[in-house]
Amino acid sequence: MSTQTNMAKQALHDKIDSQIKTAQAKLETLKAKAESTKANAELKLIADLLTKKQAIDQKLNELKKSGEGSYQQAKTDVESRVADLEKSVKAIEAKFTAA
């Protein structure tokens, strides 16, 4: 693999890692709000999303180790999962903003 390819992969990993960390921080904040307001339905959703976040972390590690042949598919899978996570976090945020 070329140095340029490795740098591009590292940049992508860093970007996805940043997105995951941002989503996790938002989930932790939302979890605290949900606990303080006894919003049980939201707490369940947040717990589910934190589980999904752990699965994304695992997929990101697999992406880092993937070879050229499986890299694109793994990349697409991780990006899709991160987008779904971010969308779900925004939906929960909207519930708390509206309340």
Kinemage of the C-alpha trace (Angstrom):
@kinemage 1
@onewidth
@group {chain A} dominant
@subgroup {mainchain}
@vectorlist {calphas} color= white
{ca met a 1} P 0.000 0.000 0.000
{ca ser a 2} L 1.207 3.458 -0.766
{ca thr a 3} L 1.871 6.082 1.845
{ca gln a 4} L -0.848 8.243 0.309
{ca thr a 5} L -3.380 5.417 0.620
{ca asn a 6} L -2.388 4.847 4.229
{ca met a 7} L -2.740 8.559 4.961
{ca ala a 8} L -6.191 8.635 3.339
{ca lys a 9} L -7.270 5.624 5.388
{ca gln a 10} L -5.936 7.190 8.580
{ca ala a 11} L -7.770 10.443 7.829
{ca leu a 12} L -10.996 8.496 7.316
{ca his a 13} L -10.476 6.535 10.553
{ca asp a 14} L -9.818 9.772 12.451
{ca lys a 15} L -12.959 11.376 10.994
{ca ile a 16} L -15.164 8.400 11.857
{ca asp a 17} L -13.613 8.117 15.318
{ca ser a 18} L -14.365 11.784 15.920
{ca gln a 19} L -17.971 11.304 14.809
{ca ile a 20} L -18.348 8.324 17.132
{ca lys a 21} L -16.888 10.220 20.096
{ca thr a 22} L -19.182 13.189 19.447
{ca ala a 23} L -22.213 10.900 19.301
{ca gln a 24} L -21.150 9.166 22.504
{ca ala a 25} L -20.731 12.482 24.323
{ca lys a 26} L -24.201 13.564 23.207
{ca leu a 27} L -25.639 10.221 24.332
{ca glu a 28} L -24.028 10.583 27.758
{ca thr a 29} L -25.528 14.082 28.102
{ca leu a 30} L -28.931 12.835 26.972
{ca lys a 31} L -28.691 9.906 29.362
{ca ala a 32} L -28.112 12.280 32.278
{ca lys a 33} L -31.101 14.385 31.207
{ca ala a 34} L -33.272 11.306 30.821
{ca glu a 35} L -32.243 10.029 34.250
{ca ser a 36} L -33.016 13.363 35.887
{ca thr a 37} L -36.471 13.517 34.296
{ca lys a 38} L -37.153 9.799 34.705
{ca ala a 39} L -37.691 9.430 30.944
{ca asn a 40} L -37.599 5.635 30.860
{ca ala a 41} L -38.399 5.233 27.156
{ca glu a 42} L -35.534 7.548 26.225
{ca leu a 43} L -33.193 5.769 28.639
{ca lys a 44} L -33.934 2.490 26.843
{ca leu a 45} L -33.266 4.110 23.450
{ca ile a 46} L -30.023 5.624 24.720
{ca ala a 47} L -28.879 2.276 26.143
{ca asp a 48} L -29.621 0.655 22.767
{ca leu a 49} L -27.662 3.366 20.956
{ca leu a 50} L -24.690 2.970 23.294
{ca thr a 51} L -24.715 -0.741 22.420
{ca lys a 52} L -24.787 0.160 18.720
{ca lys a 53} L -21.880 2.550 19.328
{ca gln a 54} L -19.852 -0.333 20.779
{ca ala a 55} L -20.617 -2.403 17.681
{ca ile a 56} L -19.454 0.520 15.521
{ca asp a 57} L -16.211 0.686 17.504
{ca gln a 58} L -15.657 -2.989 16.742
{ca lys a 59} L -16.438 -2.483 13.037
{ca leu a 60} L -14.034 0.489 12.952
{ca asn a 61} L -11.280 -1.739 14.339
{ca glu a 62} L -12.084 -4.293 11.642
{ca leu a 63} L -11.917 -1.504 9.045
{ca lys a 64} L -8.460 -0.517 10.250
{ca lys a 65} L -7.266 -4.095 9.785
{ca ser a 66} L -9.025 -4.766 6.477
{ca gly a 67} L -7.095 -5.328 3.295
{ca glu a 68} L -7.607 -3.648 -0.049
{ca gly a 69} L -10.227 -6.166 -1.152
{ca ser a 70} L -12.613 -5.721 1.752
{ca tyr a 71} L -11.804 -2.122 2.660
{ca gln a 72} L -14.482 -0.394 0.546
{ca gln a 73} L -17.274 -2.626 1.795
{ca ala a 74} L -16.154 -2.270 5.412
{ca lys a 75} L -15.844 1.509 4.960
{ca thr a 76} L -19.372 1.753 3.539
{ca asp a 77} L -20.739 -0.371 6.397
{ca val a 78} L -19.054 1.741 9.087
{ca glu a 79} L -20.093 5.036 7.483
{ca ser a 80} L -23.697 3.827 7.219
{ca arg a 81} L -23.752 2.729 10.859
{ca val a 82} L -22.278 6.062 12.016
{ca ala a 83} L -24.855 7.997 9.974
{ca asp a 84} L -27.672 5.947 11.527
{ca leu a 85} L -26.249 6.527 15.008
{ca glu a 86} L -25.992 10.282 14.443
{ca lys a 87} L -29.548 10.388 13.077
{ca ser a 88} L -30.867 8.513 16.123
{ca val a 89} L -28.983 10.790 18.520
{ca lys a 90} L -30.469 13.856 16.804
{ca ala a 91} L -33.961 12.365 17.113
{ca ile a 92} L -33.529 11.891 20.868
{ca glu a 93} L -32.058 15.392 21.186
{ca ala a 94} L -35.131 16.750 19.411
{ca lys a 95} L -37.413 15.010 21.934
{ca phe a 96} L -35.626 16.701 24.806
{ca thr a 97} L -35.561 20.071 23.050
{ca ala a 98} L -39.295 19.865 22.373
{ca ala a 99} L -40.075 18.847 25.966
